[in-house]
Amino acid sequence: MSRLQSVASCVLALALVSSAASRPAHAEITPEARPVIEHYLQATGGLKALEYDRAVGMKGTLTAFGLTGTVELWRQRPGRTASFTTIGPLTLRDGQDATRSWRVDQNGKLQERDGKELEDSRASAWFDSEAWALPDQGGGRVTFAGNERDSIARYAVLEVTPPVGRARRLFFEATSGHLVRTVNRDDSRTMISHFSNFTRMANRLRARTTRIEVAEMPINIVTVTLDSVWVADAFPDERFAPPGEDASPVTFRGATGRVTVPFVYSTRHVWVKASLNGGPLEDFLLDTGAGVTVIDSAYAASRGLRSEGHIGVGGAGASGGGAFAQLDSLFVPGEGATSVRVGGQKVVILAVNPHLEPFFWRRCAGVLGYDFISRFVLEVDYDARRLVLHDPKHYQHTGAGEALTLELASNIPVVEGAIDSLYRGKFRLDVGSGSTVDLHTPFVNAHDLRQRAGRSVEVLGGGFGGTFSSTATRMKRMTLGSYGWDAPVVVLSSTDVGALASEDYAGNIGNRVLERFKVTFDYERRQVWLEPGARYRDRDRFSLTGLQLAHGGDGLTVAQVLAGSVAEAAGLRVGDRILDLEGRPAASWSIEEYERVFEVANPGEKRKLVYERDGKKRSIQFALRETL
């Protein structure tokens, strides 16, 4: 699972957040574009009015996700910005001063931007200040992209590229000269902003209403209506400086700044016991690929959690819908009498179990994502089946291994890596994935990897939003830092929606890679430590049966039969009901037992099962063999 994130934070940032942009020595505007800019300046009050807009403050009303709130925004050239947004249970802050770009999330956690997020923030600042309309185009590039029309009007379209970050298309209504729409890419998503209700405010004609939508998520529409605008000579420096952190409290019990938590490692996923609001302990997935903490909707209802609003969220291969809620406490017990408690977490409510329970054979109360993980330095010891949660303020790494530089992308850790030494990129580290490495569709297409791959097999995956199909193959070598191993199993994604369609990142690295190491995630210091473990030199193993079984109301059924596998050769089909495994009723098997006997075994060993199809029982026996 990856890339599960708060679209409220994402969309509001795109709508309202700005940051500094450096200017190159020269800019460019094509002759066809110049009259469009001149018409726009004339329509909005002239060049002098724009230049006078050096420091601008705004207040407005915000509606989004079935909720209403307020927003305050301050902008000062060149590139200082700050915003304060409240909507429903969420309070968000963003800004940038002369040296740093930052945000405070819904749980009060302060984070400084880096990588792609920093570039996007700088680009937003540049566009928000209308630098493209200044005489030097603010150091950017403005070209004429053509004329378009719809049932409402005709438009002159400009392609505008900032000094840093992604280009946007700006649509100017041909008759009035007003800027009425912008379109830009945000990784794999298309963001569309509509401007209307033009009113003279603070000596310029301005759009009082801005409506922002994510093209692939029609549920996520944000509307901002300006109530007031004022222009000043300058704002105080502290307006744009990051505030002190006011994150929800963390309490360590029975230990000083360090708690060791046992976990179950099943289906190559990390399962942790946790309690919400003083309730019983339940199974939660630990997921660095989840940009927010998620509570299953059915479990939330059983605990009486009150949800607010409605929001679209992106998962590994698709999207789904959720809502917001606030917890009183999230409690995780450690070894002995130790524990940690995080108070006041704001989370997303989402139907998790319909997608996950059939493949994991157990109910999932929720997913512990960034909101929980970021409060600690997180050490994942796959060999010992232990997590260690450290207080970041007092943590010092004392073990062996190598530190890799880490970026945060929508709250997900990212490091550099390479496949076959030729295909380099930035990879998300996804403890919520049981895969080796899932290469994103644009990366696969850019390097023509399907045509370069050898033997391959189609596989079915699942995550937030549903299931998706990909292609598994083997490549020659994978490297992370100074570490490397041969013949990695690599999954080539083909989906064009969701996190696996990311254009900014090469892929997601899952637990089949991470389990080779003891992994320490230190978000505060932007480091991840890799210390080789017992499985470091193991060859990647693929399925020995080619069989995926799903657990449901009818017991175990065949969910997938891989082409070329022993399961296919034995005649099994999707939908067959499994009655007996190795002489035991199928209902008596745990998924851990099944994996140990049928998958983590020696090729050539024989296994038998009994299944039912069309009311008839059949018994088969086969020898285990790697499918890939």
GUDO-203303 format. One line per field, with one value per residue (C-alpha): residue number from 1; chain; x, y, z. Coordinates in steps of 0.001 Angstrom, whole numbers, plus 524288, in hexadecimal, padded with zeros to 5 digits. Layout:
N
seq: (NUM	...);
mol: (A	...);
xx: (X	...);
yy: (Y	...);
zz: (Z	...);
This chain:
628
seq: (1	2	3	4	5	6	7	8	9	10	11	12	13	14	15	16	17	18	19	20	21	22	23	24	25	26	27	28	29	30	31	32	33	34	35	36	37	38	39	40	41	42	43	44	45	46	47	48	49	50	51	52	53	54	55	56	57	58	59	60	61	62	63	64	65	66	67	68	69	70	71	72	73	74	75	76	77	78	79	80	81	82	83	84	85	86	87	88	89	90	91	92	93	94	95	96	97	98	99	100	101	102	103	104	105	106	107	108	109	110	111	112	113	114	115	116	117	118	119	120	121	122	123	124	125	126	127	128	129	130	131	132	133	134	135	136	137	138	139	140	141	142	143	144	145	146	147	148	149	150	151	152	153	154	155	156	157	158	159	160	161	162	163	164	165	166	167	168	169	170	171	172	173	174	175	176	177	178	179	180	181	182	183	184	185	186	187	188	189	190	191	192	193	194	195	196	197	198	199	200	201	202	203	204	205	206	207	208	209	210	211	212	213	214	215	216	217	218	219	220	221	222	223	224	225	226	227	228	229	230	231	232	233	234	235	236	237	238	239	240	241	242	243	244	245	246	247	248	249	250	251	252	253	254	255	256	257	258	259	260	261	262	263	264	265	266	267	268	269	270	271	272	273	274	275	276	277	278	279	280	281	282	283	284	285	286	287	288	289	290	291	292	293	294	295	296	297	298	299	300	301	302	303	304	305	306	307	308	309	310	311	312	313	314	315	316	317	318	319	320	321	322	323	324	325	326	327	328	329	330	331	332	333	334	335	336	337	338	339	340	341	342	343	344	345	346	347	348	349	350	351	352	353	354	355	356	357	358	359	360	361	362	363	364	365	366	367	368	369	370	371	372	373	374	375	376	377	378	379	380	381	382	383	384	385	386	387	388	389	390	391	392	393	394	395	396	397	398	399	400	401	402	403	404	405	406	407	408	409	410	411	412	413	414	415	416	417	418	419	420	421	422	423	424	425	426	427	428	429	430	431	432	433	434	435	436	437	438	439	440	441	442	443	444	445	446	447	448	449	450	451	452	453	454	455	456	457	458	459	460	461	462	463	464	465	466	467	468	469	470	471	472	473	474	475	476	477	478	479	480	481	482	483	484	485	486	487	488	489	490	491	492	493	494	495	496	497	498	499	500	501	502	503	504	505	506	507	508	509	510	511	512	513	514	515	516	517	518	519	520	521	522	523	524	525	526	527	528	529	530	531	532	533	534	535	536	537	538	539	540	541	542	543	544	545	546	547	548	549	550	551	552	553	554	555	556	557	558	559	560	561	562	563	564	565	566	567	568	569	570	571	572	573	574	575	576	577	578	579	580	581	582	583	584	585	586	587	588	589	590	591	592	593	594	595	596	597	598	599	600	601	602	603	604	605	606	607	608	609	610	611	612	613	614	615	616	617	618	619	620	621	622	623	624	625	626	627	628);
mol: (A	A	A	A	A	A	A	A	A	A	A	A	A	A	A	A	A	A	A	A	A	A	A	A	A	A	A	A	A	A	A	A	A	A	A	A	A	A	A	A	A	A	A	A	A	A	A	A	A	A	A	A	A	A	A	A	A	A	A	A	A	A	A	A	A	A	A	A	A	A	A	A	A	A	A	A	A	A	A	A	A	A	A	A	A	A	A	A	A	A	A	A	A	A	A	A	A	A	A	A	A	A	A	A	A	A	A	A	A	A	A	A	A	A	A	A	A	A	A	A	A	A	A	A	A	A	A	A	A	A	A	A	A	A	A	A	A	A	A	A	A	A	A	A	A	A	A	A	A	A	A	A	A	A	A	A	A	A	A	A	A	A	A	A	A	A	A	A	A	A	A	A	A	A	A	A	A	A	A	A	A	A	A	A	A	A	A	A	A	A	A	A	A	A	A	A	A	A	A	A	A	A	A	A	A	A	A	A	A	A	A	A	A	A	A	A	A	A	A	A	A	A	A	A	A	A	A	A	A	A	A	A	A	A	A	A	A	A	A	A	A	A	A	A	A	A	A	A	A	A	A	A	A	A	A	A	A	A	A	A	A	A	A	A	A	A	A	A	A	A	A	A	A	A	A	A	A	A	A	A	A	A	A	A	A	A	A	A	A	A	A	A	A	A	A	A	A	A	A	A	A	A	A	A	A	A	A	A	A	A	A	A	A	A	A	A	A	A	A	A	A	A	A	A	A	A	A	A	A	A	A	A	A	A	A	A	A	A	A	A	A	A	A	A	A	A	A	A	A	A	A	A	A	A	A	A	A	A	A	A	A	A	A	A	A	A	A	A	A	A	A	A	A	A	A	A	A	A	A	A	A	A	A	A	A	A	A	A	A	A	A	A	A	A	A	A	A	A	A	A	A	A	A	A	A	A	A	A	A	A	A	A	A	A	A	A	A	A	A	A	A	A	A	A	A	A	A	A	A	A	A	A	A	A	A	A	A	A	A	A	A	A	A	A	A	A	A	A	A	A	A	A	A	A	A	A	A	A	A	A	A	A	A	A	A	A	A	A	A	A	A	A	A	A	A	A	A	A	A	A	A	A	A	A	A	A	A	A	A	A	A	A	A	A	A	A	A	A	A	A	A	A	A	A	A	A	A	A	A	A	A	A	A	A	A	A	A	A	A	A	A	A	A	A	A	A	A	A	A	A	A	A	A	A	A	A	A	A	A	A	A	A	A	A	A	A	A	A	A	A	A	A	A	A	A	A	A	A	A	A	A	A	A	A	A	A	A	A	A	A	A	A	A	A	A	A	A	A	A	A	A	A	A	A	A	A	A	A	A	A	A	A	A	A	A	A	A	A	A	A	A	A	A	A	A	A	A	A	A	A	A	A	A	A	A	A	A	A	A	A	A	A	A	A	A	A	A	A);
xx: (80000	80501	80280	7F660	7F5D4	7ECFC	7E7CE	7E330	7F13F	7F573	7EAD9	7EB65	7F9FE	7F87A	7EDD9	7F3A3	801E2	80D22	81BD5	827D9	82C97	83A43	83B57	8448A	84C08	84262	83436	82C9A	81F70	81B85	815B4	8087D	807AE	80AB0	7FD82	7F66C	7FE0B	7FBCA	7ED27	7ED1E	7F44F	7EB06	7DF3C	7E41A	7E8C1	7F5A0	803E9	805B0	7FA9F	800F6	80E34	807AB	802B1	80FC5	809F4	7FBFE	7F358	7E6BB	7DBE3	7D1BE	7C7AD	7CAE5	7C1C0	7C6F3	7C428	7B6A6	7BCA5	7BDD5	7C93B	7D199	7DEB1	7E83B	7F352	7FEE6	807E8	8138E	81CC6	8265F	820D3	81CEB	80FE6	807DA	7FA3B	7F18B	7E611	7DB7B	7D12B	7C942	7D28D	7DE93	7E7C1	7F2C5	7FDDB	80773	811C4	81F2D	828DB	835A4	83C17	831F0	82531	81CD0	80F72	80861	7FF31	7F1EE	7F87D	80148	80D9A	8171C	81DFD	82791	825E7	8302F	83147	825B0	81D0C	826A5	826F6	81820	81740	820AB	818FA	80C32	81237	81674	80902	801AD	8098E	8064A	814DA	8123C	80B20	8167E	81F57	829F6	82001	825ED	830E1	82763	82374	8165D	8121C	80588	7FF37	7F3BB	7E573	7DAA3	7CC08	7C0E1	7B23E	7B4B0	7BFDA	7CC7A	7D9A3	7E7B4	7F039	7FE01	807F0	80F13	81B70	820B8	82F38	82D5A	822AA	81854	81218	803B6	7F9FF	7F2F0	7E5DC	7E22E	7D457	7D65E	7CC94	7CEE4	7DD2E	7DA4C	7E226	7D722	7DDFB	7EB39	7EEEF	7FAF8	8002F	802CC	80A33	80015	7F47C	7EF26	7EB79	7E1B8	7DF07	7D361	7D294	7C5E4	7BDD9	7C787	7C6CD	7CF2D	7D609	7E1CC	7E397	7E373	7D945	7DA40	7D322	7CB39	7C863	7D267	7CE40	7D8D2	7D668	7DE60	7DAA4	7DB52	7D414	7C789	7C3F0	7CF6F	7CAF2	7CFD0	7C927	7CF07	7C74A	7CEF6	7C8CC	7D35A	7E050	7EA1D	7F725	8025F	8103C	8153C	81171	819AE	82426	81E49	811E9	81950	82213	81E94	81743	81B02	81617	80938	807C0	7FE64	80501	80CC5	80E43	81861	814A9	81E33	829CE	8314D	83052	83067	8260F	827CB	81B75	81A14	81391	80E2D	81458	809F2	80845	81473	80D11	80FA9	8042B	803D3	7FA2A	7F43A	7E895	7E000	7D9CB	7DC01	7D5B8	7DAB3	7E763	7E57D	7EE0D	7F378	7FC64	808B6	80A50	814A8	80DCC	80181	801E8	7F7B7	7F2FE	7E6B9	7DC0D	7D35D	7C5A6	7BEBC	7C7F4	7C65F	7B7AA	7B8D9	7C10A	7B790	7C101	7BA19	7BE60	7BD7E	7BD77	7C100	7CDF1	7D3F0	7E0C0	7EABD	7EFFE	7F989	7F1C9	7E505	7DD87	7D2F9	7CA93	7CBF9	7C917	7CFF0	7CFBC	7D725	7DC34	7DD9B	7E8FC	7F0B9	7F75B	801E0	806D7	8152B	81CA9	81AA2	81321	817B2	80F0B	80D33	80115	7FE79	7F35E	7EA2B	7ED7B	7E51B	7E374	7DC6D	7D12B	7D166	7CBD8	7D86D	7D3D2	7CC51	7D930	7E2DE	7DC51	7DA8D	7E92E	7EE2C	7E44D	7E273	7DB08	7E266	7DDDD	7E5FA	7F2FE	7FD44	802A8	80A76	802D7	80756	81496	8198B	818BB	82409	830C8	82BAA	83486	82F28	8369B	8310E	83996	835C6	827AF	82923	82669	82DAD	826F7	830FE	82EA8	834C3	839C5	842FD	845FD	853D7	856B8	86086	85F54	8664A	8617E	860A2	85895	85189	84C65	83DA6	83393	82544	81BAB	80D9B	8123B	81866	8271D	82EBF	83CBE	844DB	84710	849D4	8457D	84FF7	858CA	85284	8452F	846EC	83C57	83633	82EAE	82489	8276C	81A87	81985	80B31	80EED	811DD	81877	826C5	82677	81AB2	81F76	815F3	80F69	8160B	82387	8209D	81C49	82775	83192	829D8	82B34	82063	82783	83485	82F5F	83180	827E1	81C5C	80F30	802EA	7FFD6	7F498	7F713	7EE7C	7EE31	7E58E	7DB43	7DB95	7E3B7	7EC63	7F43E	802F2	80E06	81874	825D3	83407	83E65	84D1E	85011	84AAC	85294	84FCA	85B82	8672E	85E71	85A2E	854F8	852E6	846BC	83CA9	82E53	828DD	81A98	817AF	80B8F	801CB	7F75B	7F531	7EEFD	7F33F	800A2	80680	8042E	80D43	8150A	81E52	82392	828FC	8222C	81E60	827C5	820A0	8239A	829A9	834E7	8342F	83429	84253	845D2	84323	83D4E	83D1A	834A7	83908	8300F	83536	84330	83EE2	84620	84304	84CCC	84E74	8554F	8565A	84F0E	84E05	84701	84FCD	8560F	849D4	84524	837CB	82DC9	8216D	8156E	817E6	809AB	80523	7F8E8	7F293	7E7D1	7DDB6	7D6A2	7C835	7BABB	7BC32	7C94B	7D54C	7D38F	7DD2C	7DF00	7E9EC	7F11F	7FDE3	800AE	80B27	809FA	8083A	7FA8D	7F6FA	7FCEA	7F505	7E873	7E4A0	7DC1A	7D7DC	7CBC3	7CF12	7CBF3	7D6EB	7D1ED	7DE17	7ECC0	7F666	7EBCC	7E68C	7DA0B	7DD62	7D5EC	7DFA9	7EB6C	7F0F4	7F756	80468	80349	7FF53	80AD6	81481	80FC3	80C59	8150D	820C1	824DA	82E1D	82B6D	82859	820E6	8134C	806A6	7F880	7EB7D	7DD0E	7D46A	7C65A	7C196	7B380	7AFCC	7BA07	7C5C4	7D30C	7E004	7ED22	7FB87	806A1	8150F	818D7	82018	823BB	81A78	82496);
yy: (80000	80C8E	818FE	819CA	8297F	83476	83A9B	845F8	84975	846CE	84ED1	859F6	85AB3	85B92	865B1	86E52	86B4F	872BE	87346	879F7	8780A	87B20	882CC	87F55	889D3	88B1E	8886B	8861C	889C1	886B9	89174	88A88	889CC	89818	89DE1	893DD	89879	8A6BC	8A456	89DB4	8A909	8B2D1	8AB12	8A9F8	8B7C5	8B977	8B655	8C074	8BA79	8AD21	8B273	8B91A	8AB9B	8A8FB	8A4F2	89FEF	89A1D	892B9	88C98	88374	878E5	86AF4	85FD2	85228	843E1	8472D	8508E	85F4C	86709	8732B	87680	881AD	883FC	88D3D	88F01	897EA	898E0	89321	88634	8876E	88119	87BBC	87620	871F0	86903	8631C	859DF	85023	8492C	84D91	858E5	85A91	8644F	8668B	87051	8743C	87E6C	881F7	874E2	86A6F	86506	85E3A	8592E	85533	849BE	846F5	840F0	84C8B	84619	84FC2	84AF8	851F3	84F4A	84944	84297	84395	849B9	854ED	856ED	856EA	86079	869CC	868CE	86BB6	877E6	87C95	87A84	88040	88CCA	88DE7	88F33	88A89	89778	8A00D	8A651	89C02	890E8	88E61	886BD	87D00	87951	87CEB	8775D	877A7	86A1E	86D4D	87112	86895	869EC	86340	865B4	8718B	8795C	879EA	8795E	87D06	872A2	8750E	86AD3	870B9	86AB3	86FE4	87090	864B4	85A81	85631	85DDD	86187	864FB	871DB	87453	8828F	885F4	88C43	89758	89BCC	897F1	89189	885A8	87BDF	86EB5	8685C	85A2E	85387	8461A	84235	8357B	82C3A	83540	84071	84C72	85627	86376	86BAA	87A54	8820D	88D01	897B2	8A33B	8AF46	8AD33	8B4F3	8BC77	8B09E	8A81A	89ADF	88DF9	88D0A	87EAA	87403	865F4	85B6D	84D7C	84129	83BED	82DBA	83018	837C7	83687	83F42	84CEC	85890	865CF	87239	87EEC	88B27	893AF	89E0F	8A1EC	8ABF7	8B10F	8B4F4	8B9E1	8ADB3	8A392	8A039	895D5	88CED	88BDD	882DE	87BAB	86DC3	86D86	86578	85795	854D5	84680	83D73	83825	82B77	82466	819C4	810F8	80856	80CBF	81928	81CCF	80ED7	80424	7F6CD	7F19B	7E382	7E198	7D694	7D560	7CF10	7CF65	7D7EE	7E27D	7E81E	7E673	7EDE1	7ED5F	7FA85	80019	80BBB	8141D	809EC	7FED1	7F0E3	7EE1A	7EBB8	7E891	7F450	7F4AE	7FCDE	80454	80E85	80F92	81514	823E4	823E8	81A74	81347	80CC3	80290	807F5	7FC13	7FBC2	80A71	808D9	7FDEA	806F1	81240	81B1C	826D4	829DD	836D1	83A4D	831E9	830E8	82999	822AB	81C64	80EB7	805C2	80382	80AAE	814A4	813E4	81C50	81F49	8290C	82FCA	82CC2	8302E	82648	828C0	81F54	81542	80B7D	801AA	7F809	7F47C	7E996	7E813	7F36B	7FD52	8046B	810B9	81918	82386	82CD0	8349C	82EA4	832E5	82778	82310	8194F	81009	802BA	7FAEB	7ED07	7EA7C	7EBEF	7E644	7DBB1	7D1DB	7D1F3	7D2C0	7C90D	7D215	7DE62	7EB33	7F5B8	7FFF2	8045D	80B71	81554	821E8	82857	81DA4	81A26	82835	829BF	82042	81B94	80E61	80272	7F659	7E9E7	7DF9B	7D4AD	7D6ED	7DAAD	7E6FE	7F55E	7FF3A	80C6C	816DB	824B3	82CB7	83711	82DA5	823F3	8210C	815FB	80C97	800AC	7FC96	7FE6B	809AB	8161D	81A06	827B8	827F1	8312B	831B3	83172	83362	82E3D	8220C	81F66	81F8E	81B51	819B3	80C3D	80531	7F95B	7F2B9	7FE8C	8050B	808F7	8127C	819B1	81D6B	8129B	81343	80A73	8039B	7FAF3	7F944	7F19F	7E30C	7E45D	7E5BE	7F1F1	7F6B0	7FF1F	809F9	809F8	8165F	81132	8040A	80AAA	8147A	80985	7FFE2	7F5C2	7ECB8	7EA7C	7E8F9	7DF62	7D0D2	7C6D6	7CD4D	7CA46	7D252	7D443	7D9FA	7E42E	7EB58	7F7D6	8034F	804DE	7F706	7ED1D	7EEE6	7E6AE	7E7AC	7DFD4	7D900	7D615	7D4EE	7DF27	7DDA0	7E58E	7EF63	7F907	801F5	809E9	800A7	7F4AF	7EC3B	7DEC9	7D709	7D202	7DA81	7D80E	7E4BF	7E824	7F072	7F8A2	7FBBF	80362	81183	815D6	81564	8158C	80B90	81528	81F30	8275B	82CD9	8203A	813C3	809FB	804DD	7FC3C	7F268	7E8D9	7DE5F	7E800	7EE84	7E186	7DFA7	7EA46	7F008	7FCEB	80973	814B6	821DE	82C0B	83739	83595	8314C	82464	81601	80C4E	7FEFE	7F463	7E725	7DC24	7CD76	7CE05	7D80D	7CE69	7C644	7C4F5	7CACD	7BFDD	7C02E	7B7A8	7A8EB	7A5F9	7B163	7B14A	7BC78	7B8E0	7C266	7C0F2	7C438	7BFD4	7B328	7AFE7	7AF88	7B1C2	7B2EF	7C15B	7BFFC	7B559	7B9F9	7B620	7ABAE	7A7C3	79A43	79E73	7A101	79424	78D28	792CA	79C6A	7A7ED	7B4E2	7B294	7A4B1	7A2A0	79C8A	7923F	78B7F	78E5B	78378	77B39	7862F	78E0B	79AB9	7A27D	79E2B	7A442	7B178	7B91E	7B7EE	7A90A	7A916	7B18B	7A94C	79C70	7A088	7AC35	7ACB3	79ED1	7976A	79624	78819	78517	77FB9	7858D	78174	7881F	7859E	78F8D	790C8	79593	79525	78CEB	7827D	77FA0	77D6D	7798A	77D57	77C13	78416	786D8	79482	79C5E	7AAAB	7B186	7BBA6);
zz: (80000	7FCE4	7FC1C	8043B	80787	80C75	80016	80878	80B4A	7FD47	7F6B8	80065	7FE92	7EFEC	7F156	7FBC7	7FEC1	7F8ED	7FAB8	7F55C	7E77F	7E2E5	7D637	7CB2D	7C3F8	7B8C0	7B5A1	7A93B	7A39F	795B3	78D28	78C6A	79B36	79DF4	799C2	7A23A	7AE21	7AA9B	7A93A	7B6A1	7BD05	7B6E7	7BBB8	7C9BD	7CC25	7C51B	7C761	7D215	7D9FD	7D8D8	7DCEF	7E886	7ECC7	7F351	8006E	80046	80AD3	8085D	81051	80AF9	80D20	80978	805E4	8031D	80617	80B5D	8153C	816BA	81C06	81ABD	814C8	816C1	80D3A	80D40	80187	80015	7F48A	7F225	7F6B5	804ED	807DE	81310	814A3	81FCB	81C93	82519	81FBC	82784	830EC	8294F	82BBE	821D7	820C2	815A8	81255	80E0F	81251	80BD6	80EDA	811C1	80CA7	816C5	81A73	826CF	824B5	82AC2	836BF	83969	83400	82DD8	82194	818BF	80A52	801A7	7F475	7EB51	7F5B1	7F729	7E867	7E7AA	7F2DF	7EC42	7DFA9	7E6D3	7ECB7	7DF78	7D965	7E507	7E451	7D5BB	7D2CC	7C4EE	7C24D	7C6B4	7BC68	7BE4B	7BFB5	7CD06	7C693	7C08F	7B2C8	7ACBB	79F94	797C0	79791	78EA1	78EF2	79466	795F8	79CD1	79DC3	7A66D	7A06C	798A6	79F83	79CD6	7A31A	7A822	7AC30	7B7D0	7BD86	7CA7A	7CDC7	7D699	7D5BD	7CC22	7C129	7C158	7B6CD	7B8DA	7B219	7AF95	7AB4D	79E07	79F63	7AD58	7AED0	7BC07	7C077	7C26D	7C371	7C609	7C3C6	7C935	7CC8B	7DAA0	7D8E6	7D2E5	7D587	7CD7E	7D571	7CFB5	7D5B6	7D132	7D3FA	7D3BD	7D9E9	7D665	7DFAE	7E221	7EF24	7F405	7E73E	7DE33	7D7A9	7DE6B	7DDD3	7EA50	7E80E	7E57C	7E36E	7E372	7DF39	7DD64	7D013	7D449	7E12D	7DEC4	7ED25	7F0C6	7ED1D	7F4EE	7F3AD	7F965	7F9C4	7FD29	80794	80874	80252	8070C	8021D	80B08	80990	8107C	81AB9	826B4	82456	82EB0	8267B	81D15	826A0	82AAF	837A1	8434E	84279	8494B	845EC	84CFB	8594F	859DA	866E5	86956	874A8	87BF0	873B1	870DD	8628B	85D69	85CA1	85648	84FC7	84B06	83DD8	835AC	82836	81FC7	810FA	81163	818A3	82623	82F75	83C51	8478E	84ADD	8520F	84EAF	85940	863D5	85C3D	85AA1	85373	844F0	8392D	831D9	82612	82714	81A55	81709	809DD	8102C	8109B	81B80	825D0	82186	8298C	8232E	821D1	82795	83332	8350B	8357C	83F89	8481F	8469A	83F73	83995	82BB9	82492	81631	80A93	8038E	7F825	7FAFF	7F20C	7F424	7ED4A	7E0FF	7E2B5	7EAC5	7F4FD	7FDE8	80C5E	81725	82293	83118	83D7A	84763	855D8	856AC	84F0C	85815	85430	85E7A	85F05	86578	87415	879DF	86FBE	865F3	85DFC	85D28	852ED	855F2	84D60	84028	8349D	82B4B	81F07	81F95	81400	81074	811BE	81431	80796	8003A	809FB	8122A	8070A	80423	81230	8181D	823BF	826E9	826D2	83041	8296F	8241D	82C28	8228C	82294	82DA1	836E6	83114	83026	83EDC	8408F	83B0D	8367C	836AE	82FB3	83319	829EB	82F61	83D9D	83A41	84257	8404F	8488A	849F9	84DBD	85243	8470C	8506E	85736	84C5E	847F4	83E9A	844A6	83BF0	82F97	821BB	81832	818B3	80C39	80A07	80B29	80572	8091B	7FDDB	80255	80F96	809A3	80AD8	7FE05	7FB08	7EEBD	7E8F0	7DC3B	7D460	7CC16	7CEC2	7C2D7	7C7B8	7D2E1	7D9FF	7E6EE	7EDC1	7F87C	80425	806AF	812C7	80F0B	802C6	8027F	7F545	7F192	7E92D	7E172	7D644	7D2E0	7C596	7C045	7C45D	7BDF8	7B169	7B11B	7B183	7A924	7B3F2	7AF50	7A299	7A9A7	7B3BC	7B282	7B77B	7BE2E	7C442	7C6A0	7D510	7DCD5	7E756	7F0EC	7F8DB	7FC7B	7F208	7EC91	7E520	7D93A	7CFBE	7CD82	7C753	7CF87	7C9D8	7CDF7	7CB5A	7CCAA	7D8E9	7E28C	7EAB3	7F634	7FA70	7FAE9	7FC6D	7F108	7ED75	7E111	7DA19	7E11F	7DE5A	7D8EA	7D687	7CA8D	7CCEF	7C238	7C996	7C56F	7D259	7E074	7E6C0	7DD60	7D23D	7D875	7CEDD	7D917	7DED5	7D8FB	7E1B0	7EF10	7F6A4	7FF20	809FB	8015D	7FFEC	80D3A	81498	8104F	81A30	82756	822BE	82AC7	825FA	82B55	82549	82DA9	828B5	81B13	81BF4	81A9D	82013	81991	82158	81A58	82122	8200A	812DE	80C7A	802F2	80066	7F277	7F014	7F008	7E843	7EA56	7EAD0	7E7BA	7DF47	7E792	7EEEA	7F85E	7FD94	80A76	80A9F	80EAD	806FE	80D14	8045D	7F5E0	7EAC1	7E796	7DDA7	7D62E	7D02C	7C22A	7C113	7CF63	7D56D	7D9A1	7CB77	7C744	7D1C6	7CC14	7D6B5	7D291	7D868	7E0BB	7E4FA	7F362	7FB57	804E1	809D5	80A57	80D52	813BC	81C63	81A6F	81398	81DDD	82848	8217C	824C2	819D3	820DD	8208C	81256	80E52	8160B	8102B	8024C	7FF67	808AC	80586	7FCA7	7EE19	7EA94	7F719	7F494	7F9B2	7F89E	7F9D5	7F7C9	7F0F8	7EC72	7DF46	7DA84	7E651	7E391	7EC21	7E600	7EC14	7E638	7E97B	7E3D8	7E5DB	7EA09	7DFC0	7DE5E	7D520	7D140);
